[in-house]
Amino acid sequence: MTQPPMTPPGPGWYEDQQDPTLLRYFDGVVWTANTTPRRSPTAEASVIGRATPGVIPGTAGGHGAGSQGPGEWQGGGVPPAGYNAYSQTWVASRRDVLPDGAVLAEWWRRLLGRIIDGVIVAVATLLIAFPFVTQAMSTMSDFFEKTLRAAETGVAPPSQTAFAADFAEVILPITLIGIAVSLVYETFFLVTRGATPGKMIVGTVVRPVDGPGPLSVVTALKRQVITVGTSLLSLVPVVSVFASGLSLLDPAWLLWDAKRQALHDKVADTVVVLRHPRQ
């Protein structure tokens, strides 16, 4: 009876359960149809130290493992110059894989990670800004109570303009505290771990577009320029409408972008990829 395929810890090349001579790619969710030979060169097949000058083993006219054309290396001998297993079997069939083999994170992973981080930041903000939060709730409660009493007694209702001014006065410190908490939270985890707790849970990591590596503090701050800007502009009447639209367009941009970059990724020149099992 055929054993069901194992579920690896993350995306990568693993032994094919049906053919031990092959490696099959697991994209983090399902096994793909992409395979590559597993065998290593033997002493008889190796051409190290006895390659014909000027001839690349594995290419037409070479003396490697067969007369294969460029890009058709089958695993025997030494791969031809520029050969990349990802580009031959994986990258060629998927557009969500970078040249170095990193897999771009799907939109749903990024959305879920963002929601988790949002909840964490909101709880931290609530705890730090608790005095201002209680004051805001009291301001709202007083306004509704006075409005209800005015309707019952027939007296003039409280001024909505005055209420808006009082409410904005207590909302401002809450917003500023929330921005500060988010900046510290995002910057700390992106610089030290390459991912926030939300991203860690869904298995993603943030890296520069040009290759794997840690983010600098400046890059981590650049990723938050749009979020901070829209949060501040949301406090300004009329302008807040445009700020809300930009805050929605920012994450939605990745749905049609070739590198699945949100607008804040483009500002910082970063991409979000699936975390390697060893990371």
N, C-alpha and C positions, 0 to 999 in steps of 0.2 A: 504494500500500500504506500502511495506517495505521501511523504511527510509534508504538512503545510509549511509554507515559507516562514522563516523566522521574522520577527519584527525588530529591526536594528534600532539602536538608541538615537540615531539621527541620520541625515542625508549622507550618502557616500557610496563607494564601491564595495560590494560584499560578495562572498562566494555564492555562485549560482547554485541553488538547491537542486536543480535538475541536471546540471552539467558542471562537475567540479573543475573542469578545465577552463571555465569562464568566470568572469566577474560581472555582476549585474548591478546597475545603479538603482539605489533607493532614494527617492526625492524627499523623504521625510514624512510622506503620507502613504504612498503606494509604491510597489515595485514597477520600474519602467521596462520598456522593451529594449533598452540600451545595454549592450554587453561588450566586453573587450576580452581578448585572450589573457589567460592567467600565467601561462608557462613562462619560465625564465630560460635564457639561452644555456644550452649544455656545452660541455667542453668541445664536442664535435661541431656544434652549430656555431659556436662563437668565432668571430673573425677578428677579435682583438689581437693585435700584434702581427696579423698576417693579411690585413686588408690590402686590396690592390690600390696602389697610389692613384688618386684622382677619381676613384669610384666610391660612391656612397652605398654601403651595404643596404639591401632591401629595396633598391631602386632598379629600374630597367638597366641591365648590363652589369649589375653587381653580382657578388657571390655570397649573398646572405642567405636567408631562408626563403629561397624561391626567387623568381624573377617578377617582383612586384613593382608596380608603378609608384610614383610619388604619392604619399598619403595612403598607401595600401598595405603598410607593414602589418604582418599577422602575428608578431610576437617572437619569431625566431631571430637569432643574431642580434645585431644592434639596430635600434630604430633609426630611420633616416633623419637628417637634420631638420629641425622644425616640427617633428612629429609631436602631436599632443592628443592623448587618448580622449580627452574631453571634446576637443574640436572635431574629432573624427566620428564619435558615436553619440555624444551627449549634447554638446553645444550646437551641433548641426541640426538637431531636431527640437531644440527648445530655445526660445528667445529670452527666457527669464534667467539665463545663466551668463555670468560675466566671463571674459576671456580667461581668467585665472581659475575658473571652475566654481566660484561662489554662486549660490542660488539666491536670487532675489526673493525677498519675503512677500507672501501673498497679502492682498489687501485686508483679508479678514483677520490675519494674525496681527497686523499693524493696528487695526481697529480695536481688537480685543486688548492688546497691550496698552493702547492709549486709554481705554476705559479703566483698566486696572490702575494705571498710574494716576488717572484723574481722581479716582476714589481715594487713593492714598494721600494725594496732595490736599484734597478737600478735607479729609479728617484731620490732617496736621494743621491746616489753616484754621479749622473750627476750634481746635484746642488752644492754639496760640491767640486767636482773635476772639476768644469767648466773651470777654466783657463788651466788645463792640457788637457782637452778634446779639447778645441779650438786649442791648440798648436799641438795636434796629427792630427787634421783635416788639419791644415795648412801644416804640414810636408808631409802628403799624397798628398795634392793638389799641392804643389811645385814639388814633385817627378813626378807626372803624367804630369804636365805642361812641365817640362824639357824633359821628355821622348817623348812627342808629338812633341815638337819643334825640338828635335834631329832627329826624323823620317822625318820631313818635310824639314829640311835643310841638312840632310846627315852627321851631326857631330856625334861624339861618344855619346851614351846615358849615363845618370848618373849611377853611381855605385849602383847596388842593395844592395851590402854589406854595403855600407855607409848608404843607406836609412834604411836598417833593423836595424842597430845600433842606428841611430837617433830615429827611431820609437819606439824601445824597451826602449829607455831612457825616453820617455814621457809616455809610457804605464805602466811602473813600478809603478809610484806614483798613477795612476788611479786604478791599481789592488790592491795596498796596502790600499787605501782609501775604495775601495769596500769591502775588507775583514774586515776592521775595522767596517764599517757600518753594515755589516751582523752579525758580532759577537755581537755588542751592541744590535741590533734589536732582534735577536733570544734569546739571554740570558735574556734581560729585560722582554720580554713577556712570555717566558717559565717559568721563576722563579716567576713572579708576577701574571700571569693569567693562566699558564698551557697550553697556546696556543698562537700562533702568530695571527695577524689579518686575514691572509689567512685561517688558521685553524678554527678560530672562524666563519668565513663566511660559511665554508662548514660543520660546526658542529662537529669538532673533538677536542680532547684534548690529550696531551702527559702526560703519567704517568709512574712510575716505574713498572717493570714487576711483582714484588711481591705484589702489591696492590695499591689502590688509594692513592694519596698524592702528595704534591707539589714537584717540582724538585729543587735540590740544584744548586748553581752556577756551581759547579764542574761538575755535571751531564749534565747541559745545555751546558757547554763548550765541554764536551766529544762528544756530538752529532754533533759537528761541526769540529772535528779533520780531518775527511776525506775531507770535503769541503775546509777547509783552506789548507790542504796539496796538494790537486790536483790543487788548484788555484795557489799556489806558484810554483809547479813543471811544470805547463803549460808554465812558462816563460823560462824554460830550454830546449834548442833544443834536439831532439831525445827523451828525457825523457817525453816530453810533450805528446807524443803519448800514452805512458802507463798511464799517468795521465788522459787523456781523456777517456781511456777505463775504468779506475776505477771510474771516475765520472758518467759513464753510468751504471756500474754494481751496484753501491751503491743503488740507488732507485729501480732498477729492481729486486733486491734480494727478495723484499717482495712478488713478484708474485708467488714464489714457497715455501716461508718459512712458516712453520706451524703456527707461531704467527704473520705473515705478518710484520715481522721486516725487515727494510732495514739494510744495513751494519752499518750505523751510529747508528741505534737503538741497534744493538748488542754490539757496542763499549760502549754505555752508559747504556745498560741494561734497555731500555725503550720500551714501546709499544704505539701505537696511537689508541685510541678508540673513539667511538661516544660519544659526550657530552651528559650528562644526562640533561633533561629539566630544572632541578633546578640549574644547574651549571651556 
